[in-house]
Amino acid sequence: MTDQLQRGRPAADTGMTDARLLKRWVLATWGGWALGVPTIALFALIGEAMGIGGSQVLVGAGMGAAVGLTQGRIVKGLFGRFLPWFLASMLGLAAPFLVSDLAPYSGWQMEYSLYRAVLFGGVVVGIWQALLRPRVRMPALWALASAGRGGLSHTWVCSQAAGSWSDS
């Protein structure tokens, strides 16, 4: 199965329908965002122990690690490789957060925006993931979809959080 996909044959050769794959992918992505909250907390605790507590890069790395973990399980079954996908997700989402952490040290005045960081992280992740996928037909579309997914996820999470905060 893995050899067939690496040679560029479609996913249908694996016996997995497009609808089933899409369902698994959506569930894995949603599950990754849900798992991301406790993962960010874990990364924050580790960051505190390392003396870098409060760094925003921990937010991006935690969420990216969780989504990369859940999506990577599917990717491994399709392409036979987990680690590159996981690293692209974790490091790609962490990159914009790292820029916001380092900007003040370089004298660059940049207003922090969680939404922008997630949106740009989605673009970076999408580009890196597109480069990992064998024979990508439309890598620009994959990057755009990845950014949109990140933006929509963030918008939903923030709207839910804002509703619960305004109730208190």
N, CA, C and O of each residue as an XYZ file, in Angstrom:
672
protein
N       0.838     -1.196      0.000
C       0.000      0.000      0.000
C       0.874      1.248      0.000
O       0.666      2.144     -0.819
N       1.841      1.322      0.897
C       2.689      2.505      0.993
C       3.482      2.694     -0.289
O       3.617      3.815     -0.778
N       4.013      1.589     -0.846
C       4.793      1.709     -2.080
C       3.938      2.263     -3.217
O       4.419      3.050     -4.032
N       2.666      1.849     -3.271
C       1.785      2.344     -4.320
C       1.588      3.848     -4.199
O       1.641      4.568     -5.196
N       1.361      4.323     -2.979
C       1.124      5.753     -2.791
C       2.379      6.563     -3.039
O       2.306      7.668     -3.578
N       3.527      6.033     -2.655
C       4.753      6.774     -2.874
C       5.093      6.868     -4.348
O       5.816      7.775     -4.761
N       4.582      5.942     -5.143
C       4.798      6.024     -6.589
C       3.761      6.908     -7.257
O       3.753      7.044     -8.481
N       2.874      7.519     -6.451
C       1.942      8.482     -7.013
C       0.576      7.940     -7.376
O      -0.206      8.638     -8.021
N       0.265      6.713     -6.979
C      -1.070      6.190     -7.263
C      -2.069      6.847     -6.329
O      -1.710      7.212     -5.209
N      -3.306      7.006     -6.754
C      -4.313      7.667     -5.928
C      -4.674      6.860     -4.687
O      -4.437      5.654     -4.618
N      -5.258      7.559     -3.702
C      -5.643      6.931     -2.451
C      -6.651      5.809     -2.659
O      -6.761      4.920     -1.815
N      -7.391      5.833     -3.772
C      -8.390      4.795     -4.037
C      -7.738      3.419     -4.114
O      -8.392      2.413     -3.838
N      -6.444      3.359     -4.489
C      -5.746      2.080     -4.566
C      -5.601      1.428     -3.204
O      -5.345      0.226     -3.132
N      -5.755      2.178     -2.120
C      -5.619      1.623     -0.781
C      -6.919      1.018     -0.289
O      -6.940      0.396      0.773
N      -7.999      1.183     -1.028
C      -9.287      0.694     -0.599
C     -10.036      1.701      0.253
O     -11.167      1.439      0.663
N      -9.426      2.855      0.530
C     -10.076      3.887      1.337
C     -10.745      4.869      0.383
O     -10.093      5.445     -0.488
N     -12.049      5.053      0.554
C     -12.774      5.977     -0.308
C     -12.420      7.414      0.061
O     -11.968      7.691      1.172
N     -12.633      8.316     -0.882
C     -12.371      9.729     -0.622
C     -13.226     10.239      0.528
O     -12.754     11.024      1.351
N     -14.486      9.796      0.593
C     -15.381     10.245      1.662
C     -14.892      9.747      3.018
O     -14.938     10.489      3.999
N     -14.434      8.526      3.086
C     -13.929      7.977      4.350
C     -12.647      8.692      4.770
O     -12.460      9.014      5.943
N     -11.780      8.933      3.814
C     -10.543      9.645      4.110
C     -10.844     11.061      4.588
O     -10.243     11.526      5.556
N     -11.766     11.750      3.922
C     -12.131     13.105      4.325
C     -12.692     13.107      5.747
O     -12.353     13.975      6.551
N     -13.547     12.137      6.051
C     -14.120     12.055      7.399
C     -13.031     11.832      8.435
O     -13.021     12.496      9.472
N     -12.124     10.919      8.174
C     -11.019     10.664      9.110
C     -10.147     11.906      9.266
O      -9.696     12.220     10.367
N      -9.913     12.609      8.163
C      -9.060     13.800      8.191
C      -9.698     14.918      9.021
O      -9.035     15.553      9.841
N     -10.983     15.148      8.797
C     -11.689     16.191      9.554
C     -11.702     15.843     11.038
O     -11.444     16.707     11.876
N     -11.996     14.607     11.367
C     -12.008     14.184     12.772
C     -10.622     14.293     13.399
O     -10.491     14.715     14.548
N      -9.594     13.916     12.654
C      -8.229     14.014     13.182
C      -7.837     15.474     13.411
O      -7.206     15.801     14.416
N      -8.208     16.339     12.484
C      -7.871     17.756     12.624
C      -8.629     18.372     13.795
O      -8.043     19.096     14.600
N      -9.922     18.091     13.895
C     -10.711     18.592     15.010
C     -10.174     18.047     16.329
O     -10.031     18.788     17.302
N      -9.878     16.761     16.357
C      -9.318     16.144     17.560
C      -7.985     16.750     17.940
O      -7.677     16.904     19.122
N      -7.195     17.094     16.937
C      -5.899     17.734     17.202
C      -6.059     19.098     17.844
O      -5.317     19.446     18.763
N      -7.029     19.878     17.366
C      -7.274     21.195     17.968
C      -7.799     21.029     19.388
O      -7.449     21.819     20.264
N      -8.629     20.020     19.636
C      -9.121     19.772     21.001
C      -7.985     19.310     21.910
O      -7.878     19.755     23.052
N      -7.148     18.426     21.406
C      -5.989     17.946     22.164
C      -4.957     19.060     22.355
O      -4.134     19.002     23.268
N      -5.010     20.062     21.496
C      -4.045     21.161     21.567
C      -4.106     21.946     22.863
O      -3.077     22.426     23.339
N      -5.282     22.088     23.441
C      -5.412     22.881     24.673
C      -4.600     22.261     25.808
O      -3.790     22.966     26.410
N      -4.776     20.966     26.133
C      -3.922     20.405     27.187
C      -2.450     20.307     26.778
O      -1.561     20.358     27.628
N      -2.197     20.165     25.477
C      -0.806     20.116     25.020
C      -0.129     21.462     25.236
O       1.034     21.510     25.636
N      -0.839     22.553     24.977
C      -0.289     23.883     25.239
C       0.007     24.026     26.728
O       1.047     24.568     27.102
N      -0.896     23.546     27.578
C      -0.667     23.619     29.025
C       0.588     22.834     29.413
O       1.381     23.300     30.231
N       0.770     21.655     28.834
C       1.965     20.856     29.097
C       3.223     21.592     28.637
O       4.212     21.658     29.367
N       3.179     22.145     27.420
C       4.324     22.898     26.909
C       4.614     24.115     27.788
O       5.774     24.472     27.992
N       3.554     24.757     28.313
C       3.742     25.917     29.191
C       4.445     25.502     30.482
O       5.317     26.217     30.974
N       4.066     24.346     31.028
C       4.735     23.854     32.236
C       6.205     23.549     31.971
O       7.074     23.877     32.779
N       6.469     22.924     30.842
C       7.855     22.632     30.465
C       8.612     23.940     30.252
O       9.764     24.068     30.667
N       7.959     24.918     29.598
C       8.577     26.224     29.376
C       8.909     26.926     30.684
O       9.967     27.542     30.804
N       8.017     26.839     31.665
C       8.284     27.421     32.987
C       9.511     26.781     33.609
O      10.360     27.472     34.174
N       9.606     25.460     33.506
C      10.754     24.745     34.081
C      12.053     25.122     33.373
O      13.126     25.093     33.977
N      11.955     25.476     32.092
C      13.142     25.850     31.317
C      13.458     27.339     31.419
O      14.495     27.792     30.933
N      12.567     28.098     32.049
C      12.798     29.536     32.186
C      12.302     30.364     31.018
O      12.687     31.525     30.871
N      11.450     29.779     30.182
C      10.905     30.546     29.051
C       9.379     30.601     29.127
O       8.702     30.725     28.106
N       8.849     30.509     30.341
C       7.407     30.569     30.535
C       6.847     31.871     29.990
O       7.493     32.915     30.078
N       5.680     31.812     29.444
C       5.048     32.991     28.867
C       5.413     33.244     27.416
O       4.866     34.150     26.788
N       6.323     32.460     26.881
C       6.689     32.612     25.466
C       5.551     32.105     24.592
O       5.025     31.014     24.809
N       5.184     32.895     23.618
C       4.072     32.522     22.739
C       4.416     31.354     21.829
O       3.517     30.659     21.354
N       5.693     31.126     21.579
C       6.092     30.010     20.722
C       5.582     28.694     21.300
O       5.342     27.743     20.555
N       5.414     28.629     22.616
C       4.905     27.415     23.253
C       3.453     27.150     22.853
O       3.033     25.997     22.764
N       2.697     28.203     22.616
C       1.306     28.066     22.165
C       1.284     27.435     20.780
O       0.582     26.448     20.557
N       2.047     27.996     19.851
C       2.079     27.462     18.488
C       2.640     26.054     18.433
O       2.113     25.198     17.723
N       3.714     25.811     19.183
C       4.319     24.476     19.178
C       3.380     23.445     19.791
O       3.282     22.322     19.295
N       2.694     23.816     20.861
C       1.765     22.879     21.500
C       0.599     22.512     20.597
O       0.255     21.339     20.456
N      -0.007     23.527     19.986
C      -1.139     23.254     19.097
C      -0.662     22.507     17.850
O      -1.317     21.566     17.401
N       0.456     22.917     17.302
C       0.998     22.238     16.121
C       1.358     20.792     16.402
O       1.146     19.921     15.558
N       1.907     20.527     17.599
C       2.256     19.151     17.965
C       1.008     18.287     18.064
O       1.004     17.144     17.607
N      -0.050     18.826     18.657
C      -1.284     18.052     18.808
C      -1.923     17.751     17.455
O      -2.320     16.616     17.192
N      -2.021     18.758     16.604
C      -2.621     18.538     15.279
C      -1.713     17.639     14.443
O      -2.200     16.759     13.733
N      -0.409     17.849     14.518
C       0.526     16.994     13.785
C       0.457     15.546     14.229
O       0.603     14.635     13.415
N       0.234     15.332     15.523
C       0.118     13.976     16.054
C      -1.121     13.280     15.510
O      -1.046     12.140     15.052
N      -2.256     13.963     15.561
C      -3.496     13.316     15.112
C      -3.531     13.150     13.591
O      -3.953     12.105     13.095
N      -3.095     14.159     12.854
C      -3.062     14.028     11.389
C      -1.972     13.054     10.956
O      -2.135     12.320      9.982
N      -0.876     13.053     11.676
C       0.249     12.189     11.328
C      -0.103     10.714     11.352
O       0.471      9.923     10.605
N      -1.040     10.343     12.205
C      -1.476      8.947     12.251
C      -2.128      8.542     10.928
O      -1.965      7.409     10.474
N      -2.858      9.460     10.316
C      -3.490      9.171      9.022
C      -2.438      9.188      7.925
O      -2.411      8.305      7.069
N      -1.577     10.190      7.953
C      -0.546     10.336      6.929
C       0.384      9.122      6.917
O       0.801      8.660      5.855
N       0.702      8.614      8.099
C       1.573      7.439      8.162
C       0.940      6.261      7.431
O       1.627      5.513      6.736
N      -0.378      6.100      7.592
C      -1.069      5.020      6.902
C      -1.105      5.207      5.394
O      -1.176      4.230      4.648
N      -1.057      6.448      4.941
C      -1.112      6.731      3.507
C       0.263      6.780      2.862
O       0.474      6.225      1.784
N       1.208      7.457      3.537
C       2.516      7.693      2.927
C       3.647      6.922      3.594
O       4.765      6.872      3.082
N       3.342      6.318      4.749
C       4.371      5.541      5.427
C       5.330      6.366      6.269
O       6.317      5.833      6.776
N       5.058      7.661      6.428
C       5.972      8.531      7.187
C       5.164      9.418      8.127
O       4.214     10.079      7.709
N       5.552      9.424      9.396
C       4.868     10.217     10.412
C       5.671     11.454     10.813
O       5.134     12.561     10.845
N       6.945     11.267     11.117
C       7.755     12.319     11.717
C       7.851     13.597     10.877
O       7.712     14.680     11.446
N       8.078     13.539      9.571
C       8.143     14.795      8.812
C       6.844     15.599      8.893
O       6.884     16.825      8.991
N       5.694     14.922      8.852
C       4.407     15.607      8.939
C       4.246     16.250     10.308
O       3.837     17.405     10.417
N       4.572     15.494     11.349
C       4.485     15.984     12.718
C       5.365     17.226     12.899
O       4.913     18.231     13.449
N       6.608     17.161     12.441
C       7.523     18.291     12.592
C       7.071     19.504     11.778
O       7.173     20.638     12.245
N       6.577     19.269     10.570
C       6.087     20.389      9.751
C       4.927     21.080     10.446
O       4.824     22.306     10.416
N       4.056     20.302     11.072
C       2.901     20.873     11.773
C       3.345     21.651     13.006
O       2.925     22.790     13.211
N       4.186     21.041     13.821
C       4.601     21.676     15.063
C       5.464     22.913     14.809
O       5.193     23.985     15.351
N       6.491     22.765     13.995
C       7.407     23.885     13.749
C       6.765     24.967     12.890
O       7.020     26.156     13.082
N       5.929     24.545     11.938
C       5.264     25.521     11.075
C       4.302     26.413     11.828
O       4.244     27.616     11.575
N       3.541     25.838     12.757
C       2.621     26.653     13.536
C       3.365     27.467     14.591
O       2.916     28.549     14.966
N       4.493     26.959     15.071
C       5.278     27.688     16.078
C       6.009     28.890     15.483
O       6.249     29.868     16.190
N       6.365     28.838     14.206
C       7.204     29.875     13.588
C       6.669     31.301     13.759
O       7.426     32.161     14.207
N       5.399     31.600     13.428
C       4.916     32.971     13.596
C       4.890     33.418     15.066
O       5.094     34.594     15.368
N       4.641     32.483     15.956
C       4.646     32.806     17.385
C       6.071     33.146     17.837
O       6.270     34.042     18.657
N       7.054     32.429     17.299
C       8.450     32.716     17.613
C       8.840     34.105     17.115
O       9.566     34.833     17.792
N       8.357     34.466     15.937
C       8.621     35.811     15.403
C       8.083     36.874     16.360
O       8.746     37.877     16.623
N       6.877     36.645     16.877
C       6.305     37.638     17.800
C       7.074     37.673     19.120
O       7.155     38.725     19.753
N       7.639     36.542     19.544
C       8.458     36.523     20.756
C       9.780     37.259     20.558
O      10.250     37.951     21.461
N      10.371     37.112     19.389
C      11.697     37.690     19.136
C      11.654     39.130     18.637
O      12.654     39.842     18.726
N      10.518     39.566     18.116
C      10.407     40.913     17.537
C      10.867     42.008     18.489
O      11.618     42.879     18.052
N      10.469     42.028     19.759
C      10.907     43.108     20.647
C      12.430     43.160     20.841
O      12.990     44.233     21.065
N      13.092     42.008     20.754
C      14.547     41.974     20.932
C      15.292     42.547     19.736
O      16.449     42.951     19.844
N      14.616     42.576     18.604
C      15.245     43.124     17.397
C      14.855     44.580     17.170
O      15.258     45.191     16.181
N      14.070     45.128     18.090
C      13.643     46.520     17.942
C      12.434     46.692     17.045
O      12.026     47.819     16.765
N      11.860     45.598     16.594
C      10.702     45.641     15.709
C       9.445     45.719     16.562
O       9.169     44.815     17.351
N       8.695     46.778     16.407
C       7.455     46.959     17.147
C       6.335     46.241     16.400
O       5.930     46.651     15.312
N       5.853     45.176     17.000
C       4.831     44.372     16.352
C       3.736     44.081     17.370
O       4.009     43.564     18.453
N       2.516     44.410     17.024
C       1.390     44.111     17.902
C       1.071     42.627     17.812
O       0.895     42.098     16.715
N       0.997     41.958     18.941
C       0.706     40.535     18.960
C      -0.755     40.296     18.595
O      -1.648     40.995     19.074
N      -0.982     39.312     17.751
C      -2.331     38.920     17.371
C      -2.361     37.401     17.248
O      -1.712     36.823     16.376
N      -3.119     36.769     18.128
C      -3.262     35.315     18.077
C      -3.838     34.893     16.732
O      -3.386     33.919     16.131
N      -4.841     35.635     16.265
C      -5.475     35.297     14.990
C      -4.458     35.320     13.842
O      -4.398     34.382     13.047
N      -3.666     36.381     13.758
C      -2.658     36.477     12.678
C      -1.615     35.380     12.798
O      -1.201     34.799     11.795
N      -1.188     35.094     14.023
C      -0.180     34.052     14.210
C      -0.707     32.701     13.737
O       0.011     31.953     13.072
N      -1.955     32.383     14.074
C      -2.536     31.112     13.633
C      -2.724     31.102     12.114
O      -2.476     30.090     11.459
N      -3.158     32.225     11.564
C      -3.363     32.316     10.121
C      -2.042     32.136      9.364
O      -1.968     31.341      8.427
N      -0.997     32.874      9.771
C       0.303     32.726      9.107
C       0.910     31.360      9.379
O       1.586     30.792      8.521
N       0.667     30.830     10.585
C       1.131     29.482     10.881
C       0.485     28.468      9.960
O       1.139     27.524      9.517
N      -0.801     28.654      9.666
C      -1.492     27.766      8.734
C      -0.867     27.803      7.346
O      -0.766     26.776      6.676
N      -0.450     28.990      6.919
C       0.210     29.112      5.609
C       1.539     28.359      5.619
O       1.831     27.590      4.703
N       2.343     28.585      6.661
C       3.649     27.919      6.750
C       3.468     26.407      6.804
O       4.142     25.671      6.083
N       2.558     25.946      7.660
C       2.295     24.512      7.770
C       1.822     23.962      6.423
O       2.286     22.912      5.978
N       0.905     24.670      5.784
C       0.387     24.216      4.496
C       1.463     24.079      3.441
O       1.470     23.111      2.680
N       2.376     25.040      3.386
C       3.479     24.971      2.409
C       4.373     23.780      2.716
O       4.699     22.999      1.822
N       4.771     23.636      3.983
C       5.647     22.519      4.348
C       4.970     21.182      4.121
O       5.601     20.247      3.629
N       3.687     21.075      4.474
C       2.984     19.817      4.250
C       2.834     19.526      2.755
O       2.956     18.376      2.333
N       2.574     20.548      1.964
C       2.440     20.346      0.517
C       3.741     19.813     -0.071
O       3.723     18.995     -0.991
N       4.865     20.276      0.457
C       6.150     19.785     -0.020
C       6.393     18.328      0.371
O       7.150     17.618     -0.291
N       5.752     17.892      1.440
C       5.912     16.511      1.906
C       5.016     15.525      1.174
O       5.339     14.342      1.062
N       3.902     16.014      0.684
C       2.945     15.120      0.029
C       3.485     14.713     -1.338
O       3.883     15.575     -2.122
N       3.505     13.418     -1.635
C       4.007     12.996     -2.932
C       3.076     13.448     -4.065
O       1.859     13.276     -4.015
N       3.698     14.022     -5.065
C       2.971     14.419     -6.280
C       1.754     15.287     -5.998
O       0.651     14.977     -6.447
N       1.943     16.340     -5.278
C       0.842     17.257     -4.977
C       0.391     17.902     -6.272
O       1.202     18.445     -7.023
N      -0.899     17.842     -6.527
C      -1.418     18.425     -7.762
C      -1.528     19.938     -7.663
O      -1.232     20.647     -8.625
N      -1.954     20.441     -6.498
C      -2.134     21.884     -6.321
C      -1.593     22.311     -4.954
O      -2.374     22.523     -4.027
N      -0.254     22.443     -4.812
C       0.306     22.788     -3.508
C      -0.158     24.150     -2.988
O      -0.293     24.329     -1.778
N      -0.402     25.102     -3.872
C      -0.873     26.415     -3.423
C      -2.265     26.303     -2.807
O      -2.565     26.983     -1.826
N      -3.111     25.454     -3.373
C      -4.442     25.242     -2.827
C      -4.359     24.576     -1.453
O      -5.126     24.914     -0.552
N      -3.432     23.631     -1.290
C      -3.247     22.974      0.007
C      -2.832     24.005      1.061
O      -3.362     23.999      2.172
N      -1.887     24.890      0.719
C      -1.439     25.917      1.659
C      -2.580     26.868      2.010
O      -2.745     27.238      3.172
N      -3.357     27.261      1.022
C      -4.496     28.159      1.255
C      -5.549     27.480      2.137
O      -6.076     28.100      3.061
N      -5.851     26.229      1.859
C      -6.825     25.490      2.670
C      -6.329     25.341      4.103
O      -7.116     25.432      5.046
N      -5.039     25.116      4.270
C      -4.470     24.976      5.600
C      -4.579     26.286      6.382
O      -4.896     26.273      7.571
N      -4.321     27.399      5.727
C      -4.463     28.703      6.380
C      -5.922     28.972      6.727
O      -6.218     29.474      7.812
N      -6.821     28.647      5.833
C      -8.245     28.844      6.096
C      -8.738     27.979      7.234
O      -9.529     28.422      8.066
N      -8.271     26.748      7.268
C      -8.646     25.843      8.358
C      -8.182     26.418      9.691
O      -8.931     26.410     10.668
N      -6.960     26.912      9.732
C      -6.448     27.503     10.969
C      -7.233     28.736     11.371
O      -7.544     28.925     12.547
N      -7.551     29.567     10.407
C      -8.310     30.782     10.693
C      -9.712     30.475     11.183
O     -10.191     31.097     12.131
N     -10.379     29.509     10.536
C     -11.732     29.135     10.959
C     -11.723     28.491     12.338
O     -12.591     28.769     13.166
N     -10.744     27.634     12.581
C     -10.652     26.986     13.894
C     -10.453     28.016     14.984
O     -11.097     27.969     16.032
N      -9.550     28.948     14.721
C      -9.261     29.978     15.728
C     -10.486     30.861     15.969
O     -10.796     31.199     17.111
N     -11.168     31.228     14.907
C     -12.350     32.074     15.044
C     -13.405     31.377     15.886
O     -14.027     32.004     16.743
N     -13.614     30.079     15.649
C     -14.591     29.331     16.423
C     -14.181     29.256     17.891
O     -14.999     29.500     18.779
N     -12.913     28.917     18.148
C     -12.438     28.800     19.535
C     -12.589     30.131     20.258
O     -13.064     30.168     21.392
N     -12.191     31.221     19.615
C     -12.284     32.539     20.253
C     -13.739     32.945     20.493
O     -14.049     33.543     21.523
N     -14.624     32.628     19.563
C     -16.023     32.988     19.765
C     -16.613     32.205     20.928
O     -17.419     32.741     21.689
N     -16.226     30.957     21.072
C     -16.703     30.144     22.190
C     -16.148     30.672     23.512
O     -16.867     30.770     24.507
N     -14.864     31.009     23.507
C     -14.237     31.530     24.725
C     -14.823     32.883     25.106
O     -15.072     33.147     26.282
N     -15.041     33.735     24.119
C     -15.599     35.064     24.406
C     -16.996     34.942     25.005
O     -17.357     35.697     25.907
N     -17.774     33.998     24.507
C     -19.120     33.797     25.051
C     -19.088     33.345     26.495
O     -19.897     33.791     27.309
N     -18.148     32.452     26.819
C     -18.090     31.961     28.201
C     -17.510     33.033     29.125
O     -17.884     33.085     30.296
N     -16.612     33.886     28.640
C     -16.037     34.922     29.480
C     -17.053     36.032     29.746
O     -17.056     36.629     30.823
N     -17.907     36.304     28.773
C     -18.866     37.395     28.971
C     -19.996     36.973     29.917
O     -20.689     37.824     30.475
N     -20.181     35.668     30.096
C     -21.202     35.180     31.024
C     -20.804     35.343     32.487
O     -21.660     35.341     33.371
N     -19.512     35.484     32.738
C     -19.060     35.532     34.137
C     -19.059     36.920     34.711
O     -18.703     37.106     35.875
